[in-house]
Structure formats: C-alpha cells, structure tokens
Amino acid sequence: MRKLYNQYILNSALIAAGTTALVVGFSAPALSSVPSDTDAADNAKYFQSKDVFDLEVASDPRVSPDGKQVLYVRRSNDIMTDSSRANIWIASADGKSHRPLLSGQKNFSSPRWSPDGSRVAYISNVEGSRQLYVRWMDTGQTALLTNIQASAGSITWSPDGKTIAFTMSVKSDEKPFRVKLPEKPKGAKWAPKFKYVTKARYQADGRGLLDPAYTHIFTVPADGGTARQLTSGNYHHRGALSWAPDSRKIYFSANRSDNWEYEAREANIYSVDMAGAIAEITNAPGFEGSPTVSPNGKLIAYMKMDDQKLAYRNRYLHVMDSDGGDDRNLSADIDNSLSNFKWDANKGLYYQQTVRGLTEVGYVTLSGKHRKVAGGLGSGSLGRPYTSGSYDVAGGTVAITKGADDRPADVYAIIGKNERRLTALNEDLLAHKTLGKVHEVIYTSSIDGEEIQGWYLTPPNFDPSKKYPLILEIHGGPHLAYGPHFSAEMQRMAAAGYVVFYDNHRGSTGYGERFALLLQNKYSSKYDFADHMSGIDAVIAKGFIDPDQLYITGGSAGGIAAAYAVGLTDRFRAAVVAKPIINWLSKVLTADSGLGQIPFQFPGVPWENVDHYWEHSPLSLVGNVTTPTMLMTGEEDKRTPISETEQFYQALKLRKIDTVMVRVPGSPHGIAGRPSRLIGKVENILAWFKKYE
C-alpha cells in the first residue's frame, strides 16, 4: 500500500499542488533544498510533511451476517497521482486473518454484504467510471451490474438477496424559456452557449454551478440487468434506504414539497413499492430521516429533528409502527444528537453519538434503557482532529473504527466484553517516530465562567522547564467538535517546536443543545473569542509557554474566528486565516450555504438586519488589526468564496498591514483535500509563523 518516494518527487508534488501567492515581503519555504544526511536522519525521527503520503486510515467497517468477518475500506495516499486511494480489505473477527479483497491502483469502496453473506456489492472505477459490482465470496468472481452515467449511492440489498437498491442523480430537461438563435454556419467557431440559472440552490462546493438534476431511487437485479428508476418528480430522494422484509417496498426520506429549496429542515418518511407507487408515512413539521425497518417489519426507527429556526438542534432516535402510528422518542432523555441506527433483531437499536470530543456506540431497548457499547471511535480525518468514526454490527460482533491521539483509525472487533484490534495500518511508519503528545485542559471562560474543554499538543521530547511558542488552532463548523485524535497538521506543527492548543468553544457539539446554542446570533463574537483566549491563558499558566510567542490559525468557521480575533487583540505575533467569511452581508448572498444559514443562524434577511450581520463580520474590525496575516483559500471555493478573502486582503493592504493572499488553484472548500495540498497548507502556515518569530 505504501509508495516509495524521494525528496525530488515530494517537491514536484508540492509544486503540482499549485499554491500561488500574491507576495509582499514573504518568501516561501525552499522546497527544493535537500537536507544533509545528518539532518535527514534526525528529521526521520519526527513527523514530517512527506509522511502524509505514507499515512493510512480505516473506514466503513461491515460485519458479515454470521459475525465472523469484517470488511473495511483502507484509504491511502498516492504520491504519483496526488490523490487518496480506497481499497477493500477483509479481516476475521478473531484477529487471525487480514488480507486484501479488492486492491490495486483503482478505487474500491462502499462494500455491502448480501443478506446470506455469499456476495459483496461495491463501487469501483476499475473500468473507468464509478459503477456497481458484485463479488461472489466463494470463487472471487465479479460481475459488473450497472452502466450508469452518475455515481450510485446508498447501496442496499433487498432481504431476499435478489435486488440491489441505490440512489443516483438524474438530469432534468427543465428550461426557463425558449430562445430562438440563428444557425451557426458549418465550421464556424462561436463563443460557448449561455448558461441559465433558475434555481435558488444553484451551486455546490466542489461541483460549481449545478445542472438541473434530482436524486432518485433505482433498483437493479443482483444477478445483473437494467437499472430501473422507482421515484419520480422534481425532488431529491437522498440518504439511507431500508427495505421491507418482504422485499416489496423501500423506505426513504425526502422533501417532496414544491417549496423544498427553501425548507432546509423539512423532510418526511415515505415508502415506494416496486411499481413506483409512493406513500407518505410521516408529515410532522421538521426533519424525519434515516428510516430503518425492523427485521419483522412492524417498526421503523428514524432520526427526528424539529423545525425551530435555530442554528443547532438535537437529532433524536424515534420509533414508530410501520404505518406511522404510535411514534415515540427513545432518546428524549439524552441531550445530544444520535445517528447511524441499526436494529438488534426486534429487541432494540444500536446508535452512535459524540460526547465531549469522543464518539461512542450506544444501545437502547424499545423501553428506552440505554447503555454504552464502545468508545473512542477514531476519526477518518487525517488533517485535523475532528470527531467522527463508524461502526457496524451483525452476528453478535460489533466492528468499530478506533484511533488514538498518536494513530489514525484502525478496525476493532467487539464480541461480548472482549475488544480486539484487527488492523495496525500505521505501525510501520509511526512506531518509529517520536510524536507530540495530547493533553486535556479544562478551564472556565473569562466572559461568563462557562466550562470549556480543550487540549494541547506538546512537541516531541517536550521539556516542561523550557518555554515554547504556542499556536491556537480553531475548528470549523462552528457546530462541530475536535477531540484527542490524530492530526497530521498538528503533529507537523509540534515537530516544528510549537505547542498546539485547540478547544471545543461554545457552539461545539457533544456538550448538549444548550451549549451548542450559546453562539446563537453570536458568531463570531467576543464570546467565542473569550473561550479561546481563556484557554491560551490556562496553558500559559502551566509555565512552559512564551507569552510573547503566540500564533493563531483556523479554517472555515475557524478562519472567521481567527480573523475576528486579530480585530480584538494584538497578542498574536502572526495569523493564518484559512477559507474565512469576512463579510456576512456578502457571504450569505454568494455562497452555496446561504439558504441554510439565513433562516437559522441570523435574525432575518441581511438587508433588513444590516447592523447584526455587520457586527459579527471580521471586516467590521479591520481598522483595529495590527497582526501580520496570511489568507489562504481555494479559488473554486463555493462555501466561503474567495471574494471573502479578497475583501480582507484589500482592506489590510489599504491599512498597510503585512499580509499575503495564498490562492489554491482548482481547490474547493477542502483545501487539504489532496495530500500535497494538506502539505502545502501546513508548510505555508509554518513558514509565515517562522517569519515572525
């Protein structure tokens, strides 16, 4: 799985990432320099940027129906293509066997066992475009099932094993009006045709302008045949699919209202039979999603979120009769969001949730009694320490992805009370490295005494008697969370000699609905700013931080907070503001997420609430900024458009503040979405901070 590399290839990959900068008094790191043999040997002891290409991570575990084997997706990075590769591996639940099932230079993902365990469906681009395949486990024979024009999602076997359901985007031939143009002469070269935009949701990050298209549910015979569309209408039918036990109906969630574009938190549960007849099961206000039918077909478990106009709402686990009657909330006493529901026969349900920076698997009986099954699920994010993870359960075996602060996620199996590690994907790389160590810090915010949980990463060979520079790294969202998980970016910062501090400020998830809503109508503001600065002071009080060597960075919502912070304080020697929102008035009217933010995050539309939008915009504080600031954003970003970055850059230039704009060509919002871009991101941050030591 690993790829050999040398310094020349690494430098070429970084250059190919294509980061370009408008530079004033800033020199990029000398990527082409070759360290001496002594330096190279010393550096090999610590985490370096080039190690990103050797990292691997496990995701999407799938337990065989008899509980004896676990399929999972093994993701690695390819230095020659500057991309991530997904292969499917299989491990025995007893830990005695671990081998590739579908492996190579192409991608293999979304493995799904047939009900009897004799076959596995999966997605691959082995023959070009992404198509659906089936593999027979006894012989290894494979069959190409589809020849579809768009990628398949939500792959789900029918209980009788005869049919596979999936979702797929289907283009629409909608036209706003008819235009009669003169015929182009043969051989003439005219400008490209005009594009017409008529939808409220007309763009998406990573996809750009959207052609009129809708996601529909399809079925295809498991032995091969023609894919058949079941749903109809100009609506999206996305998310999890669940078959009725008799294989005659599929349950799904959708918003089939003609006003669906403006209803971000409205969806109902439906069923569709094999003739395409659609029946509505729920119609309550709010979002009902992820339907999961019980094995006997009598009950449907689903996720429920109310429709209050607030930035965050808990997602609860509900159960109802298959006809929609006798609805009840099984997680009413849990102040948190639950997801990924899986039936345990007809007795109860497994689920997952994130609690104080850690993701765990829980179980609830139909009478509402909860217990914890597993904790410490590992993040599938290599770059930053976001909370995440996944699990599956069958035949008495629970499989989870689990990592640590010094390792990305591996696969573990839990049988009864015994937990066994099935993979060790990064020992060949990280077991030979001295890594930074993560420590928890609990403190109170200076603004109102609210308790905040944070962590700090100390450099390799940390000496508490010395003084270290500190980097504050702020998570995105803002309704997301970090945890004590592996982070390639932060390990690289620690290896460069920094203590890295990060926190789950007010608004973060995993601490209950009240805590998440402490930022309602307050992002960014003096409140989250106080949470960050109080954490820095708590770490300084431990005695090993140089208070005159403080630096700040963050991306997306973290970029907003970083930009806002340098407008409130001059304590930071330098800042790197990644993919920020600088002006809320312009952002919500130019980004792909405005329709979802305006009604829930703000008290009304921008033109009627200019003062509120402006108050929480970092641009409103630009007159106070004295901190040298780097700005970094993808040129194709539709979530926090680069026009936001350009506004702040121009304003700082007008004030003659030392600033540089780093533009990432071809990149959407996820500027670390390719290995060399992740490397380029962190190395630019470190170079900027180095300039201001």
Salt bridges, closest charged atoms under 4 A:
ASP42 OD1 - LYS45 NZ 3.87
ASP51 OD2 - LYS433 NZ 3.00
GLU56 OE2 - ARG2 NH2 3.45
GLU56 OE1 - ARG74 NE 2.87
ASP60 OD1 - ARG62 NE 2.99
ASP60 OD2 - ARG112 NH1 3.08
ASP78 OD2 - ARG85 NH2 2.25
ASP82 OD2 - ARG674 NE 3.71
GLU174 OE1 - LYS199 NZ 3.08
ASP211 OD2 - LYS171 NZ 3.90
ASP223 OD1 - ARG119 NH1 3.82
GLU288 OE2 - LYS304 NZ 2.59
ASP306 OD1 - ARG313 NE 2.91
ASP326 OD2 - ARG328 NH1 3.24
ASP327 OD1 - HIS318 ND1 2.82
ASP344 OD2 - LYS347 NZ 3.93
GLU360 OE1 - LYS372 NZ 3.80
ASP392 OD1 - LYS342 NZ 3.46
ASP406 OD2 - ARG407 NH1 3.67
ASP410 OD2 - ARG421 NH2 2.87
GLU419 OE2 - LYS402 NZ 2.66
GLU427 OE2 - ARG407 NE 2.68
GLU427 OE2 - ARG421 NH2 3.44
ASP428 OD2 - ARG2 NE 2.52
ASP448 OD2 - ARG506 NH1 2.78
GLU450 OE2 - ARG514 NH2 2.62
GLU451 OE2 - ARG356 NH2 3.51
GLU473 OE2 - ARG384 NH1 3.69
GLU489 OE1 - LYS681 NZ 3.17
ASP503 OD2 - HIS532 ND1 2.88
GLU513 OE1 - ARG313 NH1 3.59
ASP531 OD2 - ARG506 NE 2.76
ASP537 OD1 - ARG571 NH2 2.90
ASP592 OD1 - ARG639 NE 2.61
GLU635 OE2 - ARG663 NE 2.77
ASP637 OD2 - HIS669 ND1 2.85
GLU646 OE2 - ARG663 NH1 2.81
ASP658 OD2 - LYS691 NZ 3.28
GLU683 OE2 - ARG492 NE 2.62
GLU693 OE1 - LYS690 NZ 3.38
